[in-house]
Amino acid sequence: MDEEEDRRLRAIAPEISHVTIGLMRTTVGLEPAERVPEEALAVADAVLAKHGTDGLRVLVMSLAGWTAVGIETIAQLSRKTSEAVIDDIELTCLEANAEG
């Protein structure tokens, strides 16, 4: 990442962090579960419209950070490895999409 790119991304990072937290508050526990991707796409579309691809990149970085922390916390609490937690998540996704 060059200095100009770093400057651009840092400038929007605080706003995108708030957007990320809002997305998590909206989607955690959302029923039916099929609404989660719909909400996520609506947020991604709004970020793209306002901040372009830089906004999407910061959104992905923010979500990746939150995901990593969450998985590490679950691993510690469940006394599993992070890899085992990720395997559990992957299996759940495969079972949910068993029809293809």
C-alpha positions as CSV (number, residue, x, y, z in Angstrom):
1,M,0.0,0.0,0.0
2,D,1.4,3.4,-1.0
3,E,1.2,6.5,1.1
4,E,-1.7,8.0,-0.9
5,E,-3.7,4.9,-0.6
6,D,-3.0,4.6,3.1
7,R,-4.1,8.2,3.6
8,R,-7.4,7.6,1.7
9,L,-8.2,4.5,3.6
10,R,-7.4,6.0,7.0
11,A,-9.6,9.0,6.3
12,I,-12.7,6.8,5.9
13,A,-11.8,4.1,8.5
14,P,-13.6,5.7,11.5
15,E,-16.9,6.0,9.5
16,I,-16.6,2.5,8.1
17,S,-15.9,1.2,11.6
18,H,-19.3,2.6,12.7
19,V,-21.0,1.1,9.7
20,T,-19.4,-2.3,10.5
21,I,-20.7,-2.1,14.1
22,G,-24.1,-1.1,12.9
23,L,-24.1,-4.1,10.5
24,M,-23.2,-6.5,13.3
25,R,-25.9,-5.1,15.5
26,T,-28.5,-5.5,12.7
27,T,-27.5,-9.0,11.6
28,V,-26.5,-10.9,14.8
29,G,-29.6,-12.9,15.7
30,L,-31.6,-11.7,12.6
31,E,-34.4,-14.1,11.6
32,P,-34.8,-15.6,9.2
33,A,-31.1,-16.1,8.7
34,E,-31.6,-15.5,4.9
35,R,-32.0,-11.8,5.8
36,V,-28.3,-11.6,6.9
37,P,-26.9,-11.5,3.4
38,E,-29.6,-9.1,2.2
39,E,-28.6,-6.7,5.0
40,A,-24.9,-7.1,4.3
41,L,-25.5,-6.4,0.6
42,A,-27.5,-3.3,1.4
43,V,-24.7,-2.0,3.6
44,A,-22.0,-2.9,0.9
45,D,-24.1,-1.1,-1.7
46,A,-24.4,2.0,0.5
47,V,-20.7,2.0,1.2
48,L,-19.8,1.6,-2.5
49,A,-22.1,4.4,-3.5
50,K,-20.6,6.8,-0.9
51,H,-17.0,5.8,-0.8
52,G,-16.3,3.7,-3.9
53,T,-14.1,0.7,-3.8
54,D,-11.9,2.2,-1.1
55,G,-15.0,2.0,1.2
56,L,-15.6,-1.6,0.3
57,R,-11.9,-2.4,1.0
58,V,-12.1,-0.8,4.4
59,L,-15.4,-2.5,5.2
60,V,-13.8,-5.9,4.4
61,M,-10.7,-5.1,6.5
62,S,-13.0,-4.1,9.4
63,L,-15.2,-7.2,9.1
64,A,-12.1,-9.4,8.9
65,G,-10.7,-7.9,12.1
66,W,-13.9,-8.4,14.0
67,T,-14.2,-12.0,12.6
68,A,-10.7,-12.8,13.7
69,V,-11.3,-11.5,17.2
70,G,-14.6,-13.3,17.5
71,I,-13.2,-16.7,16.3
72,E,-10.2,-16.3,18.7
73,T,-12.7,-15.6,21.6
74,I,-14.9,-18.6,20.7
75,A,-11.8,-20.8,20.5
76,Q,-10.6,-19.8,23.9
77,L,-14.0,-20.2,25.5
78,S,-14.6,-23.6,23.9
79,R,-11.1,-24.8,24.4
80,K,-10.8,-25.5,20.7
81,T,-8.2,-24.3,18.2
82,S,-9.1,-21.4,15.9
83,E,-8.9,-23.8,13.0
84,A,-11.4,-26.2,14.7
85,V,-13.8,-23.3,15.2
86,I,-13.5,-22.3,11.5
87,D,-14.0,-26.0,10.5
88,D,-17.2,-25.9,12.6
89,I,-18.4,-22.8,10.8
90,E,-17.5,-24.2,7.4
91,L,-19.4,-27.4,8.2
92,T,-22.5,-25.4,9.3
93,C,-22.4,-23.5,6.0
94,L,-22.1,-26.7,3.9
95,E,-25.0,-28.3,5.8
96,A,-27.1,-25.2,5.3
97,N,-26.4,-25.3,1.5
98,A,-26.6,-29.1,1.2
99,E,-28.8,-28.8,-1.9
100,G,-26.2,-27.1,-3.9
